[in-house]
Amino acid sequence: MQVAELPPTAQVVAEVIGRDMTLRLARAVKFRSLYVPKYLPTRHWLRDVLGDQAAETLAHEFQGMQLPLARCSNVYRADRDRKILAMREQGQSAKDIACALDLKESTVWTVIYRKRRAH
């Protein structure tokens, strides 16, 4: 899945900080709008979520702006499901997959069963 497959509001951000960082940011933002400060202090939650380089890049590009940001739940879920299925194909147990991806084992089984029903 490329940047173009993200919701339009997330695409704008992804073109600046990349797809993975945008998904990380979308999961961290509690509201669907993000204020990017004109000056990014040394201790700021954006630095915690994105790391210094991506946070600085975001702040430089969108300083002082209120950005709408889609949740990207469908994109995140599709990525997660692909990882689960790939790990399962490699022979890993549902319990090991759940532990590795910090998920409930029941979530892993749901993805596996859904894939089986689709075929």
Backbone as CSV, one residue per row, in Angstrom:
resi,resn,N_x,N_y,N_z,CA_x,CA_y,CA_z,C_x,C_y,C_z
1,MET,0.844,-1.179,0.000,0.000,0.000,0.000,0.890,1.243,0.000
2,GLN,0.662,2.108,-0.928,1.477,3.300,-1.088,0.766,4.524,-0.510
3,VAL,1.437,5.667,-0.566,0.880,6.922,-0.066,-0.464,7.213,-0.718
4,ALA,-0.593,6.937,-2.016,-1.833,7.229,-2.737,-3.025,6.460,-2.181
5,GLU,-2.786,5.358,-1.476,-3.870,4.566,-0.910,-4.319,5.076,0.455
6,LEU,-3.648,6.077,0.973,-4.061,6.700,2.228,-5.216,7.658,1.959
7,PRO,-6.013,7.966,2.986,-7.041,9.001,2.807,-6.368,10.317,2.394
8,PRO,-7.073,11.159,1.636,-6.464,12.397,1.117,-5.798,13.275,2.176
9,THR,-6.418,13.409,3.343,-5.808,14.273,4.365,-4.503,13.689,4.893
10,ALA,-4.393,12.376,4.896,-3.162,11.736,5.356,-2.096,11.755,4.260
11,GLN,-2.508,11.751,3.005,-1.552,11.784,1.893,-0.667,13.023,1.956
12,VAL,-1.270,14.146,2.294,-0.524,15.407,2.367,0.606,15.294,3.385
13,VAL,0.313,14.714,4.525,1.316,14.545,5.580,2.336,13.492,5.168
14,ALA,1.875,12.408,4.569,2.769,11.316,4.171,3.788,11.757,3.127
15,GLU,3.429,12.688,2.294,4.374,13.191,1.308,5.537,13.927,1.964
16,VAL,5.338,14.361,3.197,6.383,15.095,3.928,7.174,14.177,4.861
17,ILE,6.476,13.335,5.641,7.183,12.521,6.644,7.155,11.019,6.344
18,GLY,6.487,10.627,5.264,6.453,9.209,4.907,5.205,8.507,5.433
19,ARG,4.905,7.397,4.796,3.690,6.645,5.091,3.675,6.080,6.517
20,ASP,4.770,5.406,6.909,4.791,4.765,8.227,4.669,5.781,9.362
21,MET,5.370,6.905,9.228,5.288,7.941,10.259,3.893,8.562,10.290
22,THR,3.268,8.704,9.144,1.914,9.258,9.087,0.930,8.320,9.773
23,LEU,1.069,7.024,9.545,0.193,6.063,10.222,0.421,6.091,11.734
24,ARG,1.668,6.211,12.134,1.977,6.300,13.567,1.329,7.553,14.169
25,LEU,1.425,8.659,13.451,0.838,9.912,13.915,-0.687,9.814,13.974
26,ALA,-1.289,9.241,12.943,-2.752,9.113,12.899,-3.276,8.294,14.070
27,ARG,-2.528,7.286,14.485,-2.955,6.468,15.625,-2.794,7.235,16.946
28,ALA,-1.848,8.149,16.994,-1.569,8.870,18.236,-2.486,10.074,18.451
29,VAL,-2.989,10.655,17.355,-3.812,11.860,17.460,-5.203,11.485,17.975
30,LYS,-5.596,12.093,19.076,-6.886,11.763,19.695,-8.057,12.380,18.930
31,PHE,-7.834,13.517,18.335,-8.877,14.197,17.582,-8.527,14.110,16.108
32,ARG,-9.395,14.463,15.252,-9.143,14.350,13.818,-8.503,15.596,13.250
33,SER,-7.957,16.410,14.134,-7.280,17.615,13.714,-6.008,17.757,14.545
34,LEU,-4.961,18.202,13.909,-3.664,18.300,14.562,-3.114,19.708,14.381
35,TYR,-2.813,20.374,15.495,-2.160,21.677,15.417,-0.655,21.440,15.438
36,VAL,0.020,21.985,14.446,1.475,21.889,14.380,2.027,23.228,14.839
37,PRO,2.745,23.244,15.964,3.240,24.527,16.485,4.269,25.178,15.566
38,LYS,4.342,26.517,15.655,5.341,27.251,14.866,6.743,26.910,15.344
39,TYR,6.858,26.721,16.655,8.135,26.345,17.247,7.937,25.024,17.967
40,LEU,8.744,24.040,17.667,8.628,22.725,18.288,9.609,22.632,19.454
41,PRO,9.103,22.688,20.686,9.992,22.620,21.853,10.752,21.289,21.915
42,THR,11.804,21.278,22.677,12.621,20.073,22.833,11.794,18.920,23.371
43,ARG,10.898,19.214,24.316,10.035,18.174,24.875,8.613,18.414,24.366
44,HIS,8.250,17.675,23.342,6.919,17.804,22.746,6.446,16.412,22.361
45,TRP,5.146,16.163,22.469,4.616,14.829,22.188,4.860,14.399,20.741
46,LEU,4.952,15.339,19.798,5.254,14.967,18.413,6.630,14.309,18.307
47,ARG,7.572,14.786,19.086,8.910,14.181,19.100,8.847,12.765,19.654
48,ASP,8.008,12.563,20.682,7.866,11.236,21.276,7.267,10.245,20.289
49,VAL,6.288,10.688,19.518,5.587,9.811,18.583,6.406,9.561,17.314
50,LEU,6.990,10.611,16.768,7.638,10.521,15.455,9.160,10.428,15.487
51,GLY,9.740,10.809,16.598,11.191,10.944,16.639,11.553,12.370,16.232
52,ASP,12.748,12.783,16.559,13.151,14.173,16.334,13.137,14.588,14.868
53,GLN,13.697,13.773,13.994,13.829,14.174,12.598,12.469,14.358,11.924
54,ALA,11.573,13.383,12.056,10.252,13.489,11.421,9.435,14.613,12.053
55,ALA,9.535,14.791,13.368,8.802,15.863,14.040,9.283,17.234,13.553
56,GLU,10.591,17.392,13.418,11.151,18.650,12.915,10.709,18.912,11.474
57,THR,10.718,17.879,10.663,10.301,18.004,9.263,8.837,18.420,9.182
58,LEU,7.995,17.773,9.975,6.571,18.102,10.015,6.368,19.548,10.459
59,ALA,7.060,19.945,11.521,6.927,21.301,12.046,7.416,22.341,11.031
60,HIS,8.479,22.041,10.342,9.005,22.981,9.351,8.016,23.179,8.204
61,GLU,7.423,22.091,7.745,6.522,22.145,6.593,5.143,22.726,6.924
62,PHE,4.638,22.442,8.125,3.262,22.825,8.469,3.183,23.750,9.682
63,GLN,4.225,24.492,9.963,4.282,25.311,11.180,3.081,26.251,11.314
64,GLY,2.462,26.204,12.482,1.331,27.071,12.789,0.027,26.675,12.124
65,MET,-0.018,25.511,11.493,-1.224,25.089,10.781,-2.043,24.084,11.582
66,GLN,-3.338,24.127,11.343,-4.260,23.131,11.882,-4.501,22.132,10.750
67,LEU,-4.025,20.892,10.926,-4.146,19.889,9.872,-5.272,18.912,10.177
68,PRO,-6.183,18.711,9.240,-7.122,17.602,9.416,-6.344,16.312,9.163
69,LEU,-6.604,15.282,9.933,-5.865,14.038,9.770,-6.813,12.859,9.934
70,ALA,-6.973,12.084,8.885,-7.834,10.910,8.933,-7.245,9.866,9.873
71,ARG,-8.085,9.045,10.420,-7.663,8.014,11.353,-6.838,6.909,10.705
72,CYS,-7.093,6.614,9.475,-6.357,5.588,8.722,-6.553,4.178,9.285
73,SER,-7.670,3.947,9.945,-7.928,2.643,10.565,-7.904,1.505,9.550
74,ASN,-8.500,1.717,8.393,-8.531,0.656,7.383,-7.131,0.326,6.874
75,VAL,-6.303,1.336,6.724,-4.934,1.121,6.254,-4.142,0.360,7.309
76,TYR,-4.267,0.803,8.557,-3.574,0.134,9.654,-4.020,-1.329,9.758
77,ARG,-5.326,-1.554,9.684,-5.877,-2.909,9.812,-5.381,-3.811,8.674
78,ALA,-5.348,-3.287,7.450,-4.862,-4.080,6.314,-3.386,-4.447,6.493
79,ASP,-2.582,-3.510,6.950,-1.163,-3.783,7.217,-1.012,-4.855,8.291
80,ARG,-1.779,-4.709,9.369,-1.731,-5.665,10.473,-2.115,-7.064,9.985
81,ASP,-3.182,-7.149,9.212,-3.651,-8.444,8.727,-2.611,-9.107,7.826
82,ARG,-1.963,-8.315,6.962,-0.908,-8.864,6.101,0.239,-9.436,6.933
83,LYS,0.608,-8.721,7.988,1.687,-9.211,8.860,1.285,-10.515,9.536
84,ILE,0.059,-10.564,10.037,-0.423,-11.776,10.710,-0.378,-12.960,9.755
85,LEU,-0.913,-12.781,8.549,-0.976,-13.881,7.587,0.410,-14.317,7.124
86,ALA,1.318,-13.368,6.963,2.688,-13.710,6.566,3.382,-14.517,7.663
87,MET,3.193,-14.113,8.902,3.804,-14.836,10.021,3.206,-16.233,10.152
88,ARG,1.912,-16.338,9.912,1.239,-17.640,9.985,1.768,-18.563,8.885
89,GLU,1.954,-18.021,7.691,2.492,-18.816,6.578,3.913,-19.292,6.864
90,GLN,4.628,-18.562,7.704,5.985,-18.961,8.093,5.961,-20.010,9.201
91,GLY,4.735,-20.379,9.629,4.607,-21.448,10.616,4.511,-20.995,12.065
92,GLN,4.399,-19.715,12.303,4.305,-19.245,13.678,2.909,-19.508,14.242
93,SER,2.861,-19.763,15.526,1.575,-20.017,16.180,0.828,-18.705,16.397
94,ALA,-0.480,-18.827,16.565,-1.299,-17.633,16.820,-0.832,-16.928,18.095
95,LYS,-0.448,-17.697,19.070,0.023,-17.115,20.338,1.310,-16.313,20.130
96,ASP,2.240,-16.869,19.355,3.509,-16.170,19.081,3.274,-14.903,18.254
97,ILE,2.370,-14.986,17.291,2.044,-13.823,16.459,1.442,-12.719,17.320
98,ALA,0.496,-13.110,18.175,-0.150,-12.133,19.059,0.879,-11.446,19.946
99,CYS,1.787,-12.220,20.476,2.826,-11.664,21.351,3.745,-10.719,20.573
100,ALA,4.155,-11.131,19.384,5.078,-10.329,18.578,4.452,-9.018,18.122
101,LEU,3.149,-9.030,17.833,2.481,-7.832,17.317,1.694,-7.084,18.388
102,ASP,1.807,-7.533,19.629,1.106,-6.908,20.751,-0.412,-6.867,20.512
103,LEU,-0.944,-8.044,20.170,-2.375,-8.197,19.916,-2.936,-9.276,20.817
104,LYS,-4.250,-9.341,20.890,-4.895,-10.455,21.563,-4.848,-11.653,20.630
105,GLU,-4.711,-12.826,21.211,-4.682,-14.035,20.388,-5.988,-14.199,19.617
106,SER,-7.096,-13.772,20.210,-8.389,-13.878,19.515,-8.419,-13.006,18.254
107,THR,-7.740,-11.882,18.279,-7.654,-11.028,17.090,-6.913,-11.750,15.966
108,VAL,-5.832,-12.409,16.319,-5.052,-13.163,15.336,-5.917,-14.260,14.719
109,TRP,-6.642,-15.010,15.554,-7.509,-16.080,15.043,-8.614,-15.522,14.148
110,THR,-9.159,-14.380,14.498,-10.202,-13.767,13.669,-9.675,-13.470,12.270
111,VAL,-8.477,-12.919,12.183,-7.873,-12.606,10.884,-7.622,-13.895,10.093
112,ILE,-7.117,-14.912,10.761,-6.831,-16.189,10.091,-8.124,-16.820,9.571
113,TYR,-9.166,-16.850,10.392,-10.446,-17.439,9.968,-11.086,-16.639,8.840
114,ARG,-10.994,-15.323,8.903,-11.550,-14.484,7.862,-10.867,-14.773,6.516
115,LYS,-9.566,-14.982,6.555,-8.803,-15.308,5.347,-9.244,-16.667,4.800
116,ARG,-9.437,-17.647,5.687,-9.865,-18.980,5.261,-11.245,-18.935,4.607
117,ARG,-12.159,-18.151,5.158,-13.516,-18.034,4.600,-13.506,-17.368,3.232
118,ALA,-12.541,-16.499,3.010,-12.474,-15.769,1.739,-12.025,-16.677,0.588
119,HIS,-11.423,-17.798,0.937,-10.933,-18.709,-0.122,-11.854,-19.859,-0.336
